[in-house]
Amino acid sequence: MSEIFTRNILYWGEKSQNKLLNSHVAVFGLGGVGGYCAEALARSGIGELTLIDFDTVSESNINRQIVALNSTVNKKKTCLFEKRLKDINPDIKLNLIDDFYIKDFDFSGIDFVSDAIDTMRSKINLLVKCYENKIPVISSMGAGNRIEPDKLYISDISEIHDKKAPFVSNIIYQLEKYGIKSGISVVASDEKPFSQEKLSEVEKITTQTGEEIEFNKIIPSSTPFVAPASGLFMASYIVKSLIK
């Protein structure tokens, strides 16, 4: 057992550390939430991570994303995380998918999924697939437009306190079409969303298979606090679930 994880072992023991070493987690989205989740999982000693993200770092990411620096602008997030996580744990196995969300993703061998996707259609598709395939998943229910990390909490989707928040209500509405009302863990917030103004842009993406996707993307306000905290909440929940 690498000395890297000795402090982990002091808390949860060598047996649990070995369980993490033999676990495989997929992280969908490497932004403010997913990036911190992926790093915390690597520092916890997860043996294998599959990282899915099509994007590059932009200047607007620098205020909250862990790999976003002036020196990394325009660089692929998957490549940046490969270098960073290998520097944390040289023995970690990384599967990099530099693409938009993949509808036919192979869940075989995946022990847990972290959903940090911020586009509605892809998020719903992922959650439905996890539910149908009985893959444990924890989903971020929106970290944008907030400043208070102490208002975050983890619950089943059926027990979200404020089901009327626009992002949350849309997800609940779409999942109910598939008969899903519970059985999905989430990180949600009791803080009322706020932004000085509403911005949106049309995003056009060409996937690795050549499929062209165009959608209207709402740009939320984002602070340096809530997205990272959400990612850490998710990683903590995943680790605790794996080692029980």
VOGU-3710 file (C-alpha; in Angstrom, 3 decimals, decimal comma):
1> mseiftrnil> 0,000/0,000/0,000  1,454/3,354/-1,072  2,462/5,766/1,676  0,343/8,353/-0,158  -2,750/6,997/1,567  -1,460/6,420/5,112  -3,594/9,228/6,544  -6,664/7,775/4,844  -5,905/4,393/6,388  -5,647/5,935/9,845
11> ywgeksqnkl> -9,312/6,886/9,468  -10,997/4,078/7,520  -8,459/1,247/7,689  -6,436/-0,812/5,248  -9,335/-3,083/4,258  -11,394/-0,088/3,128  -8,390/1,418/1,362  -7,983/-1,805/-0,600  -11,686/-1,677/-1,485  -11,186/1,798/-2,947
21> lnshvavfgl> -8,092/0,618/-4,803  -10,255/-1,991/-6,536  -13,124/0,416/-7,302  -13,960/2,103/-10,606  -15,800/5,447/-10,690  -16,983/7,370/-13,755  -17,037/11,164/-13,511  -19,221/12,887/-16,098  -18,215/16,544/-16,418  -14,898/18,036/-15,285
31> ggvggycaea> -16,016/21,571/-14,485  -16,245/23,245/-11,101  -18,142/20,343/-9,520  -16,790/17,300/-11,360  -13,183/18,457/-11,307  -13,029/18,705/-7,533  -14,883/15,407/-7,243  -12,398/13,642/-9,525  -9,394/14,982/-7,628  -10,827/14,051/-4,221
41> larsgigelt> -11,528/10,544/-5,503  -7,926/10,230/-6,710  -6,620/11,464/-3,350  -8,913/8,953/-1,638  -7,216/6,131/-3,507  -9,832/5,107/-6,059  -7,953/2,715/-8,325  -9,678/3,498/-11,615  -11,420/6,597/-12,920  -13,195/7,146/-16,204
51> lidfdtvses> -13,334/10,876/-16,977  -15,765/12,240/-19,560  -15,604/15,832/-20,829  -15,375/17,417/-24,287  -14,409/20,917/-23,212  -11,315/23,084/-23,013  -10,452/25,552/-20,265  -11,725/29,089/-20,795  -10,812/32,263/-18,912  -14,267/32,284/-17,310
61> ninrqivaln> -13,435/28,920/-15,664  -10,508/30,310/-13,674  -12,605/31,594/-10,762  -13,743/28,099/-9,687  -12,247/25,148/-11,624  -9,262/23,298/-10,203  -7,279/22,885/-13,453  -8,215/26,332/-14,793  -5,227/28,701/-14,818  -4,050/31,369/-17,205
71> stvnkkktcl> -1,439/28,853/-18,375  -4,077/26,197/-19,160  -6,578/28,279/-21,160  -7,655/26,479/-24,372  -6,202/23,158/-23,186  -8,321/19,999/-23,002  -9,657/19,309/-19,517  -9,250/15,548/-19,892  -5,549/15,958/-20,726  -5,014/18,361/-17,827
81> fekrlkdinp> -6,646/15,956/-15,394  -4,640/13,042/-16,736  -1,403/14,844/-15,909  -2,653/16,159/-12,549  -4,155/12,911/-11,226  -1,139/10,865/-12,343  1,006/13,312/-10,389  -1,155/12,626/-7,322  -1,160/8,838/-7,754  1,118/7,436/-10,490
91> diklnliddf> -0,591/4,036/-10,195  -4,143/5,235/-10,847  -5,779/3,832/-13,973  -7,401/6,566/-16,063  -9,802/6,135/-18,966  -10,227/9,438/-20,786  -13,222/10,163/-22,991  -12,660/13,506/-24,687  -16,196/13,838/-25,991  -19,672/15,131/-25,290
101> yikdfdfsgi> -21,895/12,801/-23,259  -22,032/9,370/-24,896  -25,508/7,853/-25,153  -24,193/4,306/-25,561  -21,695/4,511/-22,686  -20,642/1,066/-21,453  -21,359/0,841/-17,723  -19,792/-2,607/-17,287  -17,258/-2,571/-14,460  -18,401/0,817/-13,143
111> dfvsdaidtm> -19,020/0,802/-9,372  -20,299/4,375/-9,053  -21,131/7,376/-11,232  -20,629/11,055/-10,464  -23,001/13,225/-12,502  -21,682/16,759/-12,861  -23,297/17,405/-16,251  -24,854/20,845/-16,715  -26,890/20,237/-19,895  -30,411/19,011/-19,187
121> rskinllvkc> -30,902/16,421/-21,933  -27,593/14,661/-21,291  -28,100/14,748/-17,532  -31,521/13,120/-17,768  -30,222/10,478/-20,175  -27,357/9,596/-17,810  -29,568/9,402/-14,725  -32,109/7,204/-16,510  -29,345/4,863/-17,735  -27,857/4,596/-14,234
131> yenkipviss> -31,274/3,918/-12,735  -32,164/1,283/-15,315  -28,770/-0,434/-15,023  -28,794/-0,236/-11,202  -25,533/1,739/-11,177  -25,180/3,848/-7,993  -25,062/7,534/-8,914  -24,913/10,883/-7,170  -26,009/13,939/-9,138  -25,289/17,631/-8,741
141> mgagnriepd> -28,578/19,531/-8,690  -27,074/22,885/-9,583  -24,155/24,708/-7,977  -24,484/27,848/-10,078  -26,115/31,097/-8,948  -25,115/30,446/-5,325  -22,511/31,644/-2,818  -23,183/29,687/0,405  -21,579/26,205/0,514  -23,000/25,625/4,002
151> klyisdisei> -26,471/25,409/2,441  -25,562/22,242/0,525  -26,910/18,851/1,595  -27,179/15,278/0,297  -30,515/13,507/-0,032  -32,547/11,187/-2,206  -34,082/13,053/-5,124  -37,531/12,480/-3,590  -36,471/14,397/-0,466  -35,121/17,589/-2,039
161> hdkkapfvsn> -36,298/20,474/0,117  -37,138/22,925/-2,663  -38,512/21,106/-5,664  -39,599/24,375/-7,329  -36,114/25,675/-8,145  -36,107/25,786/-11,979  -33,171/23,435/-12,612  -34,400/20,939/-10,011  -38,042/21,052/-11,074  -37,117/20,400/-14,708
171> iiyqlekygi> -35,027/17,369/-13,771  -37,760/15,956/-11,524  -40,375/16,523/-14,249  -38,294/14,769/-16,907  -37,385/11,809/-14,679  -41,019/11,275/-13,717  -41,739/10,639/-17,410  -39,625/7,508/-16,980  -41,362/6,583/-13,744  -38,381/7,649/-11,631
181> ksgisvvasd> -39,379/9,465/-8,454  -36,735/8,190/-6,019  -33,601/6,070/-5,873  -31,140/8,727/-7,083  -28,846/10,501/-4,612  -28,267/14,222/-5,118  -26,327/17,182/-3,813  -28,817/20,030/-3,531  -28,908/23,453/-1,880  -31,280/25,340/0,376
191> ekpfsqekls> -29,974/28,637/-1,002  -32,221/30,552/-3,377  -30,495/30,934/-6,779  -29,428/34,467/-7,693  -27,805/36,213/-10,645  -27,404/39,886/-11,515  -28,578/39,194/-15,058  -29,635/36,306/-17,289  -27,277/35,284/-20,057  -27,474/32,535/-22,636
201> evekittqtg> -25,612/31,422/-25,723  -26,021/28,905/-28,516  -23,428/26,152/-28,216  -22,523/23,965/-31,177  -20,650/20,705/-30,599  -19,402/18,040/-32,968  -18,953/14,699/-31,209  -16,209/12,175/-31,945  -18,711/10,201/-34,040  -19,462/13,256/-36,171
211> eeiefnkiip> -22,869/14,004/-34,644  -23,594/17,731/-34,573  -25,363/18,983/-31,453  -26,729/22,484/-31,001  -28,444/23,752/-27,872  -29,206/26,954/-26,028  -26,998/27,127/-22,941  -27,998/29,282/-19,977  -24,908/30,792/-18,358  -25,262/30,875/-14,557
221> sstpfvapas> -23,406/33,086/-12,168  -20,706/31,072/-10,381  -18,665/31,721/-7,253  -15,402/30,062/-6,112  -17,166/28,309/-3,228  -20,251/26,256/-4,043  -19,163/24,214/-7,079  -15,954/22,961/-5,410  -17,852/22,160/-2,201  -20,473/20,260/-4,212
231> glfmasyivk> -17,742/18,186/-5,825  -16,238/17,348/-2,440  -19,684/16,407/-1,109  -20,092/14,010/-4,033  -16,653/12,433/-3,611  -17,214/11,955/0,118  -20,560/10,283/-0,505  -19,075/7,969/-3,134  -16,179/6,909/-0,916  -18,419/6,316/2,109
241> slik> -20,809/4,297/-0,031  -18,027/2,117/-1,445  -16,484/1,307/1,926  -19,826/1,322/3,775
//
